[in-house]
Amino acid sequence: MAFDTLILVSTISFLGMISPGPDFFLVLKNSLSYNRKIALLTCLGVITAILVHMSYCVAGIAVLITTTPLLYNALRYAGAAYLIWLGIKALIASKPNTTYIGKQQTKQSISEKSAFMQGFLCNLLNPKATLFFLATFTQVLNAESSTFDKLIVALIIWIEAIFWWPFVVLIFQTQSVQRRYFKIQFIIDKLLGIILITLGIKVALGF
């Protein structure tokens, strides 16, 4: 595979990864609301889901999903319902009485399994992730591309995810960010809840 193709893959996937979407707002919410372990497990869920996406893209199943309306719509509505559910949970959550997470974990916490599954399902059930990864593959590969080339593309995308999502957690878990956040935590939690619900509605309507 040519070097310029590798650069193209890296650029497209990174721009898609850093653009605000369901994954970003979920990781942001958990980074601001819980301790670092919970936030990183949310990242691990997202990264694991991306690995699943990469696996079926290499196998060619993504084409089947996007060309079969029933399968695609099932994925779309399941993802939309999950995002709306996460948003509602954020909206109805009560205000915790804590200092910033660098000193003390919030009293309202979630299990490690729940943190992982939130990240995993948020990414896996997002039909736009399927379309994005499929588009990335079709931009740089064709029917004659080897399995090795497909694996290289998948590996580049996955490695970027491994570095990007923990970086997001580290940024939003710094003490300076946490101090500022807890001054307006209640408002931010509600805004994030509204954003997740809005994203869920947009996914459901196919926007």
N, CA, C and O of each residue as an XYZ file, in Angstrom:
828
protein
N       0.847     -1.201      0.000
C       0.000      0.000      0.000
C       0.877      1.244      0.000
O       1.846      1.325      0.755
N       0.538      2.216     -0.849
C       1.348      3.417     -0.994
C       1.306      4.273      0.269
O       0.343      4.242      1.035
N       2.394      5.048      0.463
C       2.502      5.886      1.651
C       1.414      6.951      1.683
O       0.856      7.231      2.743
N       1.101      7.558      0.513
C       0.071      8.595      0.488
C      -1.304      8.039      0.842
O      -2.149      8.755      1.379
N      -1.527      6.748      0.536
C      -2.788      6.102      0.918
C      -2.863      5.940      2.424
O      -3.923      6.134      3.019
N      -1.754      5.587      3.042
C      -1.710      5.456      4.498
C      -1.991      6.799      5.172
O      -2.699      6.857      6.178
N      -1.437      7.876      4.616
C      -1.678      9.221      5.152
C      -3.148      9.584      5.011
O      -3.741     10.167      5.919
N      -3.738      9.234      3.859
C      -5.154      9.526      3.621
C      -6.031      8.806      4.634
O      -6.948      9.400      5.200
N      -5.752      7.529      4.862
C      -6.521      6.738      5.837
C      -6.402      7.361      7.225
O      -7.396      7.535      7.929
N      -5.169      7.694      7.605
C      -4.929      8.268      8.932
C      -5.683      9.579      9.109
O      -6.266      9.824     10.165
N      -5.673     10.423      8.079
C      -6.315     11.731      8.160
C      -7.835     11.604      8.236
O      -8.477     12.222      9.085
N      -8.404     10.792      7.336
C      -9.857     10.624      7.308
C     -10.365     10.062      8.637
O     -11.325     10.576      9.210
N      -9.713      9.004      9.120
C     -10.184      8.353     10.344
C     -10.013      9.253     11.560
O     -10.862      9.258     12.451
N      -8.920     10.018     11.606
C      -8.687     10.883     12.759
C      -9.689     12.029     12.791
O     -10.208     12.371     13.853
N      -9.963     12.622     11.638
C     -10.944     13.701     11.581
C     -12.324     13.204     11.992
O     -13.066     13.900     12.685
N     -12.659     11.986     11.555
C     -13.938     11.406     11.954
C     -14.002     11.128     13.437
O     -15.057     11.249     14.059
N     -12.852     10.750     14.007
C     -12.813     10.388     15.421
C     -12.946     11.604     16.328
O     -13.602     11.538     17.368
N     -12.325     12.715     15.939
C     -12.320     13.891     16.818
C     -13.570     14.757     16.633
O     -13.824     15.650     17.441
N     -14.347     14.504     15.584
C     -15.575     15.290     15.409
C     -16.584     14.887     16.488
O     -16.795     13.695     16.715
N     -17.210     15.864     17.158
C     -18.140     15.546     18.253
C     -19.295     14.667     17.800
O     -19.973     14.966     16.817
N     -19.506     13.595     18.518
C     -20.584     12.660     18.227
C     -20.974     11.930     19.500
O     -20.525     12.310     20.581
N     -21.791     10.897     19.405
C     -22.233     10.166     20.600
C     -21.082      9.647     21.455
O     -21.125      9.759     22.680
N     -20.054      9.082     20.826
C     -18.922      8.550     21.596
C     -18.243      9.650     22.403
O     -17.942      9.479     23.584
N     -18.007     10.786     21.741
C     -17.302     11.876     22.413
C     -18.084     12.382     23.623
O     -17.518     12.571     24.700
N     -19.382     12.599     23.441
C     -20.161     13.157     24.550
C     -20.338     12.150     25.683
O     -20.442     12.541     26.846
N     -20.375     10.857     25.357
C     -20.454      9.848     26.414
C     -19.147      9.788     27.204
O     -19.165      9.765     28.435
N     -18.017      9.762     26.499
C     -16.721      9.737     27.171
C     -16.527     11.019     27.981
O     -16.004     10.985     29.094
N     -16.953     12.146     27.414
C     -16.869     13.413     28.135
C     -17.681     13.354     29.424
O     -17.195     13.745     30.485
N     -18.915     12.868     29.335
C     -19.788     12.793     30.508
C     -19.186     11.911     31.600
O     -19.171     12.291     32.770
N     -18.693     10.741     31.217
C     -18.148      9.819     32.211
C     -16.803     10.295     32.747
O     -16.452     10.004     33.891
N     -16.043     11.030     31.923
C     -14.773     11.578     32.401
C     -15.001     12.651     33.448
O     -14.224     12.779     34.394
N     -16.072     13.427     33.279
C     -16.369     14.496     34.222
C     -17.137     14.009     35.445
O     -17.100     14.644     36.499
N     -17.830     12.885     35.304
C     -18.722     12.437     36.379
C     -18.132     11.351     37.270
O     -18.550     11.209     38.420
N     -17.171     10.584     36.765
C     -16.667      9.439     37.515
C     -15.139      9.462     37.580
O     -14.491     10.348     37.024
N     -14.581      8.463     38.273
C     -13.127      8.422     38.396
C     -12.477      7.938     37.105
O     -13.153      7.524     36.163
N     -11.157      7.998     37.087
C     -10.417      7.706     35.847
C     -10.617      6.276     35.371
O     -10.693      6.029     34.168
N     -10.701      5.347     36.286
C     -10.873      3.942     35.886
C     -12.183      3.745     35.134
O     -12.221      3.066     34.108
N     -13.258      4.343     35.648
C     -14.563      4.224     34.991
C     -14.516      4.880     33.614
O     -15.028      4.328     32.640
N     -13.904      6.056     33.536
C     -13.814      6.763     32.250
C     -12.996      5.966     31.239
O     -13.361      5.884     30.067
N     -11.883      5.377     31.696
C     -11.046      4.593     30.782
C     -11.740      3.312     30.342
O     -11.547      2.858     29.214
N     -12.542      2.731     31.217
C     -13.309      1.540     30.822
C     -14.368      1.899     29.774
O     -14.678      1.089     28.900
N     -14.920      3.110     29.864
C     -15.829      3.584     28.821
C     -15.082      3.682     27.496
O     -15.593      3.275     26.452
N     -13.866      4.226     27.548
C     -13.010      4.286     26.352
C     -12.740      2.889     25.805
O     -12.799      2.665     24.596
N     -12.443      1.951     26.703
C     -12.152      0.587     26.283
C     -13.348     -0.014     25.555
O     -13.186     -0.755     24.585
N     -14.561      0.311     26.031
C     -15.764     -0.157     25.352
C     -15.852      0.382     23.939
O     -16.162     -0.356     23.003
N     -15.577      1.687     23.782
C     -15.595      2.308     22.450
C     -14.547      1.664     21.548
O     -14.832      1.323     20.400
N     -13.340      1.500     22.069
C     -12.235      0.923     21.284
C     -12.539     -0.509     20.878
O     -12.227     -0.919     19.760
N     -13.153     -1.279     21.786
C     -13.520     -2.660     21.471
C     -14.576     -2.702     20.373
O     -14.520     -3.546     19.478
N     -15.545     -1.781     20.446
C     -16.586     -1.718     19.412
C     -15.977     -1.365     18.056
O     -16.392     -1.900     17.027
N     -14.998     -0.467     18.055
C     -14.322     -0.116     16.807
C     -13.615     -1.333     16.221
O     -13.573     -1.509     15.003
N     -13.059     -2.173     17.098
C     -12.431     -3.411     16.631
C     -13.460     -4.318     15.956
O     -13.159     -4.976     14.960
N     -14.675     -4.348     16.507
C     -15.750     -5.132     15.883
C     -16.076     -4.561     14.502
O     -16.226     -5.307     13.535
N     -16.184     -3.227     14.418
C     -16.431     -2.587     13.128
C     -15.332     -2.939     12.123
O     -15.611     -3.249     10.965
N     -14.094     -2.887     12.580
C     -12.976     -3.194     11.689
C     -13.033     -4.641     11.207
O     -12.705     -4.940     10.059
N     -13.448     -5.523     12.092
C     -13.509     -6.946     11.746
C     -14.497     -7.208     10.625
O     -14.195     -7.935      9.679
N     -15.699     -6.606     10.735
C     -16.674     -6.890      9.673
C     -16.404     -6.078      8.408
O     -16.826     -6.465      7.318
N     -15.698     -4.950      8.550
C     -15.304     -4.221      7.342
C     -14.302     -5.048      6.536
O     -14.401     -5.142      5.313
N     -13.344     -5.641      7.235
C     -12.358     -6.495      6.555
C     -13.051     -7.702      5.935
O     -12.683     -8.143      4.846
N     -14.061     -8.240      6.634
C     -14.767     -9.424      6.131
C     -15.781     -9.079      5.046
O     -16.264     -9.969      4.347
N     -16.111     -7.780      4.898
C     -17.052     -7.376      3.862
C     -18.501     -7.363      4.299
O     -19.386     -7.112      3.480
N     -18.766     -7.626      5.562
C     -20.159     -7.690      6.036
C     -20.787     -6.304      6.109
O     -22.010     -6.178      6.052
N     -19.957     -5.252      6.234
C     -20.501     -3.895      6.318
C     -21.338     -3.566      5.089
O     -22.352     -2.876      5.190
N     -20.917     -4.054      3.941
C     -21.683     -3.814      2.713
C     -23.060     -4.447      2.830
O     -24.060     -3.860      2.416
N     -23.105     -5.647      3.395
C     -24.388     -6.342      3.564
C     -25.314     -5.563      4.482
O     -26.508     -5.439      4.209
N     -24.764     -5.036      5.573
C     -25.568     -4.285      6.528
C     -26.159     -3.036      5.884
O     -27.344     -2.744      6.043
N     -25.312     -2.297      5.150
C     -25.761     -1.025      4.590
C     -26.628     -1.200      3.346
O     -27.300     -0.256      2.931
N     -26.626     -2.373      2.753
C     -27.465     -2.603      1.564
C     -28.718     -3.406      1.897
O     -29.523     -3.699      1.013
N     -28.884     -3.760      3.165
C     -30.086     -4.480      3.603
C     -30.876     -3.569      4.534
O     -30.515     -3.423      5.702
N     -31.951     -2.954      4.036
C     -32.695     -1.960      4.839
C     -33.139     -2.471      6.204
O     -33.077     -1.729      7.184
N     -33.584     -3.716      6.287
C     -34.072     -4.241      7.555
C     -32.972     -4.276      8.604
O     -33.181     -3.854      9.741
N     -31.807     -4.778      8.228
C     -30.683     -4.844      9.157
C     -30.218     -3.446      9.551
O     -29.961     -3.173     10.723
N     -30.115     -2.571      8.564
C     -29.640     -1.219      8.838
C     -30.606     -0.469      9.755
O     -30.179      0.192     10.702
N     -31.899     -0.570      9.476
C     -32.887      0.132     10.302
C     -32.937     -0.415     11.721
O     -33.122      0.338     12.677
N     -32.771     -1.739     11.858
C     -32.737     -2.339     13.198
C     -31.573     -1.768     13.999
O     -31.720     -1.435     15.175
N     -30.412     -1.658     13.349
C     -29.234     -1.088     13.993
C     -29.468      0.380     14.321
O     -29.107      0.841     15.403
N     -30.070      1.111     13.393
C     -30.302      2.543     13.586
C     -31.238      2.815     14.765
O     -30.950      3.676     15.597
N     -32.347      2.093     14.841
C     -33.314      2.345     15.911
C     -32.793      1.877     17.273
O     -33.064      2.509     18.294
N     -32.053      0.782     17.284
C     -31.465      0.314     18.547
C     -30.457      1.336     19.064
O     -30.427      1.636     20.258
N     -29.633      1.870     18.163
C     -28.658      2.882     18.561
C     -29.324      4.160     19.034
O     -28.891      4.760     20.018
N     -30.377      4.582     18.337
C     -31.096      5.799     18.714
C     -31.725      5.643     20.101
O     -31.648      6.548     20.932
N     -32.344      4.491     20.339
C     -32.983      4.244     21.637
C     -31.957      4.265     22.766
O     -32.232      4.773     23.853
N     -30.779      3.713     22.506
C     -29.744      3.671     23.536
C     -29.234      5.078     23.859
O     -29.039      5.410     25.029
N     -29.018      5.900     22.839
C     -28.559      7.267     23.071
C     -29.598      8.078     23.843
O     -29.255      8.830     24.756
N     -30.856      7.921     23.476
C     -31.926      8.641     24.172
C     -32.010      8.192     25.626
O     -32.224      9.011     26.519
N     -31.844      6.899     25.863
C     -31.870      6.371     27.234
C     -30.732      6.955     28.067
O     -30.941      7.330     29.221
N     -29.519      7.037     27.488
C     -28.385      7.632     28.200
C     -28.652      9.111     28.493
O     -28.325      9.606     29.572
N     -29.251      9.813     27.520
C     -29.553     11.225     27.720
C     -30.570     11.447     28.816
O     -30.428     12.367     29.622
N     -31.591     10.614     28.854
C     -32.613     10.727     29.900
C     -32.001     10.472     31.277
O     -32.329     11.163     32.242
N     -31.116      9.485     31.368
C     -30.451      9.200     32.640
C     -29.660     10.419     33.111
O     -29.658     10.744     34.299
N     -28.982     11.097     32.167
C     -28.209     12.282     32.531
C     -29.125     13.413     32.983
O     -28.776     14.166     33.893
N     -30.285     13.540     32.360
C     -31.213     14.619     32.699
C     -31.835     14.440     34.085
O     -32.051     15.412     34.809
N     -32.119     13.188     34.445
C     -32.811     12.964     35.716
C     -31.858     12.720     36.875
O     -32.294     12.575     38.017
N     -30.553     12.674     36.590
C     -29.576     12.438     37.661
C     -29.576     13.619     38.624
O     -29.641     14.775     38.208
N     -29.502     13.315     39.907
C     -29.455     14.373     40.912
C     -28.038     14.893     41.047
O     -27.089     14.251     40.598
N     -27.899     16.029     41.652
C     -26.601     16.670     41.784
C     -25.797     16.022     42.910
O     -26.237     16.036     44.059
N     -24.605     15.444     42.600
C     -23.788     14.843     43.646
C     -23.098     15.903     44.497
O     -22.810     17.002     44.023
N     -22.840     15.569     45.737
C     -22.189     16.500     46.651
C     -20.737     16.081     46.822
O     -20.397     15.351     47.754
N     -19.874     16.554     45.908
C     -18.473     16.145     45.930
C     -17.584     17.296     45.534
O     -18.046     18.335     45.062
N     -16.284     17.089     45.738
C     -15.289     17.972     45.160
C     -14.856     17.356     43.838
O     -15.453     16.382     43.379
N     -13.819     17.920     43.225
C     -13.430     17.398     41.920
C     -12.870     15.980     42.052
O     -12.390     15.585     43.114
N     -12.938     15.233     40.969
C     -12.631     13.806     41.000
C     -11.181     13.531     41.354
O     -10.862     12.461     41.871
N     -10.280     14.502     41.077
C      -8.885     14.307     41.422
C      -8.688     14.051     42.902
O      -7.708     13.419     43.298
N      -9.618     14.541     43.736
C      -9.524     14.312     45.173
C     -10.490     13.252     45.661
O     -10.187     12.500     46.587
N     -11.653     13.196     45.035
C     -12.690     12.328     45.582
C     -13.596     11.833     44.468
O     -14.009     12.617     43.613
N     -13.907     10.561     44.464
C     -14.813     10.001     43.474
C     -16.250     10.420     43.802
O     -16.615     10.547     44.971
N     -17.057     10.630     42.763
C     -18.434     11.003     43.016
C     -19.159      9.885     43.740
O     -18.842      8.711     43.551
N     -20.132     10.244     44.571
C     -20.891      9.248     45.303
C     -21.796      8.449     44.368
O     -22.062      7.269     44.594
N     -22.264      9.119     43.310
C     -23.068      8.429     42.322
C     -22.123      7.825     41.298
O     -21.537      8.547     40.492
N     -21.970      6.520     41.322
C     -21.045      5.877     40.409
C     -21.756      4.753     39.672
O     -22.915      4.440     39.943
N     -21.038      4.162     38.744
C     -21.561      3.024     38.000
C     -20.552      1.896     38.086
O     -19.390      2.121     38.423
N     -20.987      0.697     37.786
C     -20.083     -0.444     37.858
C     -19.098     -0.418     36.691
O     -19.329      0.249     35.682
N     -18.008     -1.146     36.844
C     -17.014     -1.218     35.780
C     -17.603     -1.843     34.523
O     -17.297     -1.426     33.406
N     -18.448     -2.845     34.717
C     -19.095     -3.499     33.570
C     -20.010     -2.527     32.842
O     -20.031     -2.491     31.612
N     -20.771     -1.734     33.602
C     -21.672     -0.764     32.996
C     -20.902      0.289     32.208
O     -21.319      0.693     31.122
N     -19.769      0.731     32.766
C     -18.948      1.728     32.072
C     -18.462      1.183     30.730
O     -18.525      1.869     29.710
N     -17.977     -0.059     30.744
C     -17.499     -0.677     29.501
C     -18.635     -0.833     28.497
O     -18.480     -0.500     27.322
N     -19.774     -1.338     28.960
C     -20.893     -1.602     28.051
C     -21.478     -0.308     27.492
O     -21.950     -0.292     26.355
N     -21.457      0.778     28.268
C     -21.929      2.053     27.744
C     -21.110      2.471     26.527
O     -21.665      2.840     25.493
N     -19.785      2.410     26.659
C     -18.924      2.774     25.539
C     -19.070      1.814     24.369
O     -19.110      2.231     23.211
N     -19.148      0.528     24.680
C     -19.241     -0.501     23.642
C     -20.528     -0.364     22.835
O     -20.493     -0.351     21.605
N     -21.660     -0.263     23.525
C     -22.946     -0.185     22.836
C     -23.135      1.150     22.131
O     -23.732      1.206     21.056
N     -22.627      2.230     22.730
C     -22.764      3.547     22.115
C     -22.121      3.557     20.736
O     -22.693      4.102     19.791
N     -20.945      2.965     20.610
C     -20.265      2.934     19.318
C     -20.820      1.859     18.402
O     -21.042      2.100     17.215
N     -21.043      0.672     18.954
C     -21.471     -0.454     18.123
C     -22.838     -0.214     17.501
O     -23.070     -0.598     16.355
N     -23.752      0.420     18.243
C     -25.111      0.620     17.767
C     -25.292      1.933     16.999
O     -26.416      2.326     16.685
N     -24.195      2.596     16.707
C     -24.259      3.843     15.954
C     -24.126      3.541     14.459
O     -23.029      3.230     13.995
N     -25.227      3.626     13.694
C     -25.149      3.288     12.268
C     -24.235      4.211     11.487
O     -23.704      3.833     10.443
N     -24.051      5.436     11.999
C     -23.153      6.353     11.309
C     -21.708      5.881     11.408
O     -20.896      6.173     10.530
N     -21.383      5.150     12.480
C     -20.044      4.575     12.591
C     -19.847      3.526     11.506
O     -18.790      3.460     10.878
N     -20.875      2.704     11.290
C     -20.811      1.699     10.222
C     -20.590      2.364      8.872
O     -19.731      1.942      8.097
N     -21.368      3.407      8.593
C     -21.257      4.105      7.310
C     -19.901      4.801      7.175
O     -19.300      4.805      6.100
N     -19.427      5.390      8.278
C     -18.146      6.089      8.226
C     -16.996      5.126      7.933
O     -16.155      5.392      7.074
N     -16.969      4.010      8.652
C     -15.880      3.058      8.435
C     -15.964      2.422      7.053
O     -14.943      2.187      6.407
N     -17.183      2.145      6.606
C     -17.356      1.597      5.267
C     -16.887      2.598      4.218
O     -16.220      2.227      3.252
N     -17.240      3.876      4.412
C     -16.816      4.916      3.473
C     -15.299      5.044      3.448
O     -14.700      5.211      2.385
N     -14.681      4.964      4.626
C     -13.226      5.051      4.699
C     -12.571      3.913      3.926
O     -11.621      4.122      3.172
N     -13.092      2.712      4.124
C     -12.541      1.553      3.423
C     -12.711      1.689      1.909
O     -11.782      1.409      1.150
N     -13.893      2.118      1.472
C     -14.145      2.191      0.035
C     -13.399      3.345     -0.629
O     -13.194      3.331     -1.843
N     -12.994      4.342      0.154
C     -12.223      5.456     -0.396
C     -10.812      5.027     -0.774
O     -10.233      5.554     -1.724
N     -10.271      4.089     -0.045
C      -8.851      3.743     -0.235
C      -8.632      2.320     -0.741
O      -7.512      1.951     -1.096
N      -9.700      1.521     -0.775
C      -9.570      0.127     -1.210
C     -10.552     -0.147     -2.342
O     -11.488      0.618     -2.571
N     -10.325     -1.232     -3.031
C     -11.253     -1.655     -4.071
C     -11.394     -3.169     -4.032
O     -10.830     -3.826     -3.157
N     -12.140     -3.720     -4.971
C     -12.421     -5.160     -4.966
C     -11.153     -5.991     -5.107
O     -11.122     -7.155     -4.707
N     -10.116     -5.400     -5.672
C      -8.871     -6.147     -5.889
C      -7.887     -6.002     -4.737
O      -6.822     -6.618     -4.758
N      -8.222     -5.207     -3.741
C      -7.306     -5.014     -2.608
C      -7.147     -6.317     -1.836
O      -8.098     -7.084     -1.685
N      -5.946     -6.553     -1.355
C      -5.654     -7.790     -0.631
C      -6.161     -7.711      0.801
O      -6.451     -6.631      1.316
N      -6.261     -8.863      1.426
C      -6.647     -8.915      2.843
C      -5.629     -8.175      3.696
O      -5.986     -7.557      4.699
N      -4.368     -8.236      3.302
C      -3.311     -7.539      4.041
C      -3.548     -6.036      4.024
O      -3.413     -5.376      5.054
N      -3.904     -5.484      2.855
C      -4.190     -4.052      2.756
C      -5.370     -3.673      3.646
O      -5.342     -2.638      4.311
N      -6.403     -4.509      3.658
C      -7.572     -4.242      4.500
C      -7.182     -4.251      5.975
O      -7.647     -3.418      6.752
N      -6.331     -5.191      6.350
C      -5.893     -5.273      7.740
C      -5.066     -4.055      8.129
O      -5.163     -3.577      9.260
N      -4.255     -3.548      7.206
C      -3.456     -2.355      7.477
C      -4.357     -1.161      7.750
O      -4.131     -0.413      8.701
N      -5.387     -0.979      6.912
C      -6.335      0.117      7.099
C      -7.034     -0.019      8.453
O      -7.151      0.954      9.198
N      -7.491     -1.221      8.763
C      -8.167     -1.468     10.037
C      -7.244     -1.184     11.213
O      -7.671     -0.613     12.216
N      -5.987     -1.578     11.094
C      -5.025     -1.387     12.174
C      -4.752      0.091     12.418
O      -4.651      0.525     13.566
N      -4.632      0.862     11.345
C      -4.401      2.306     11.486
C      -5.552      2.958     12.254
O      -5.327      3.727     13.188
N      -6.780      2.645     11.855
C      -7.954      3.230     12.511
C      -8.011      2.819     13.978
O      -8.302      3.641     14.846
N      -7.736      1.559     14.248
C      -7.829      1.061     15.620
C      -6.746      1.656     16.515
O      -7.009      1.987     17.671
N      -5.532      1.792     15.990
C      -4.436      2.368     16.772
C      -4.737      3.826     17.114
O      -4.466      4.276     18.227
N      -5.297      4.557     16.156
C      -5.675      5.948     16.443
C      -6.704      6.012     17.568
O      -6.641      6.894     18.425
N      -7.644      5.082     17.560
C      -8.652      5.042     18.624
C      -8.008      4.747     19.975
O      -8.392      5.331     20.988
N      -7.040      3.854     19.992
C      -6.355      3.475     21.238
C      -5.674      4.678     21.873
O      -5.634      4.799     23.098
N      -5.137      5.570     21.040
C      -4.459      6.753     21.572
C      -5.424      7.909     21.840
O      -5.267      8.625     22.830
N      -6.419      8.100     20.974
C      -7.283      9.276     21.074
C      -8.191      9.249     22.292
O      -8.251     10.230     23.033
N      -8.901      8.143     22.516
C      -9.917      8.152     23.570
C      -9.333      8.265     24.978
O      -9.885      9.012     25.786
N      -8.247      7.562     25.318
C      -7.633      7.814     26.633
C      -7.116      9.246     26.770
O      -7.118      9.808     27.865
N      -6.673      9.835     25.652
C      -6.221     11.231     25.692
C      -7.367     12.159     26.078
O      -7.171     13.097     26.852
N      -8.567     11.906     25.543
C      -9.745     12.701     25.897
C     -10.007     12.605     27.394
O     -10.295     13.608     28.048
N      -9.904     11.393     27.932
C     -10.125     11.192     29.374
C      -9.102     11.991     30.183
O      -9.467     12.678     31.138
N      -7.836     11.904     29.809
C      -6.786     12.598     30.560
C      -7.007     14.107     30.560
O      -6.783     14.773     31.571
N      -7.445     14.641     29.424
C      -7.691     16.088     29.339
C      -8.817     16.503     30.283
O      -8.677     17.478     31.021
N      -9.928     15.773     30.266
C     -11.083     16.168     31.058
C     -11.018     15.684     32.503
O     -11.920     15.955     33.295
N      -9.953     14.971     32.841
C      -9.792     14.563     34.232
C      -8.696     15.356     34.939
O      -8.358     15.063     36.086
N      -8.143     16.353     34.264
C      -7.155     17.194     34.932
C      -7.847     18.009     36.020
O      -9.032     18.323     35.914
N      -7.099     18.344     37.061
C      -7.694     19.028     38.209
C      -8.250     20.397     37.846
O      -9.282     20.811     38.375
N      -7.567     21.104     36.943
C      -8.055     22.440     36.576
C      -9.400     22.352     35.864
O     -10.295     23.159     36.116
N      -9.540     21.370     34.974
C     -10.815     21.180     34.279
C     -11.889     20.733     35.256
O     -13.026     21.201     35.200
N     -11.518     19.813     36.164
C     -12.483     19.310     37.138
C     -12.992     20.422     38.059
O     -14.185     20.485     38.358
N     -12.093     21.293     38.504
C     -12.512     22.392     39.386
C     -13.546     23.278     38.697
O     -14.569     23.634     39.281
N     -13.260     23.623     37.451
C     -14.189     24.477     36.707
C     -15.510     23.750     36.465
O     -16.587     24.342     36.538
N     -15.402     22.443     36.175
C     -16.603     21.677     35.865
C     -17.564     21.613     37.046
O     -18.769     21.804     36.876
N     -17.043     21.346     38.242
C     -17.916     21.149     39.391
C     -18.626     22.432     39.833
O     -19.584     22.384     40.605
N     -18.149     23.578     39.338
C     -18.848     24.821     39.641
C     -20.169     24.917     38.867
O     -21.122     25.555     39.313
N     -20.200     24.273     37.703
C     -21.410     24.331     36.866
C     -21.829     22.916     36.442
O     -22.416     22.727     35.376
N     -21.522     21.929     37.288
C     -21.755     20.529     36.933
C     -23.215     20.241     36.588
O     -23.505     19.556     35.607
N     -24.123     20.764     37.394
C     -25.536     20.443     37.189
C     -26.004     20.880     35.804
O     -26.732     20.157     35.123
N     -25.571     22.087     35.394
C     -25.959     22.620     34.095
C     -25.343     21.788     32.971
O     -26.024     21.449     32.004
N     -24.049     21.458     33.099
C     -23.367     20.695     32.057
C     -23.977     19.308     31.907
O     -24.156     18.827     30.788
N     -24.298     18.660     33.028
C     -24.915     17.332     32.963
C     -26.217     17.376     32.173
O     -26.496     16.486     31.370
N     -27.010     18.416     32.406
C     -28.283     18.526     31.694
C     -28.062     18.814     30.216
O     -28.776     18.285     29.364
N     -27.071     19.655     29.908
C     -26.761     19.945     28.511
C     -26.290     18.691     27.771
O     -26.702     18.440     26.639
N     -25.422     17.904     28.422
C     -24.958     16.658     27.816
C     -26.121     15.691     27.616
O     -26.178     14.977     26.615
N     -27.049     15.672     28.576
C     -28.228     14.820     28.425
C     -29.059     15.233     27.219
O     -29.518     14.386     26.452
N     -29.251     16.536     27.057
C     -30.005     17.045     25.912
C     -29.299     16.717     24.603
O     -29.942     16.352     23.618
N     -27.968     16.848     24.596
C     -27.188     16.551     23.387
C     -27.331     15.080     23.004
O     -27.528     14.761     21.832
N     -27.234     14.183     23.988
C     -27.361     12.749     23.704
C     -28.757     12.407     23.180
O     -28.898     11.604     22.258
N     -29.785     13.017     23.769
C     -31.154     12.778     23.295
C     -31.318     13.313     21.872
O     -31.930     12.661     21.027
N     -30.771     14.501     21.611
C     -30.844     15.084     20.263
C     -30.144     14.201     19.246
O     -30.657     13.980     18.149
N     -28.960     13.692     19.612
C     -28.237     12.796     18.706
C     -29.044     11.529     18.450
O     -29.087     11.024     17.328
N     -29.683     11.021     19.505
C     -30.519      9.821     19.351
C     -31.667     10.053     18.387
O     -31.971      9.203     17.551
N     -32.302     11.211     18.508
C     -33.417     11.544     17.611
C     -32.919     11.688     16.168
O     -33.573     11.228     15.232
N     -31.767     12.327     15.997
C     -31.207     12.494     14.654
C     -30.875     11.139     14.031
O     -31.116     10.921     12.844
N     -30.325     10.235     14.830
C     -30.016      8.890     14.318
C     -31.303      8.179     13.913
O     -31.365      7.547     12.858
N     -32.328      8.285     14.754
C     -33.610      7.616     14.474
C     -34.253      8.133     13.192
O     -34.855      7.372     12.435
N     -34.117      9.445     12.958
C     -34.728     10.060     11.781
C     -33.832      9.976     10.555
O     -34.230     10.368      9.458
N     -32.609      9.460     10.746
C     -31.706      9.272      9.614
C     -30.994     10.526      9.167
O     -30.542     10.601      8.024
N     -30.879     11.532     10.054
C     -30.192     12.773      9.698
C     -28.682     12.608      9.851
O     -27.929     13.548      9.597
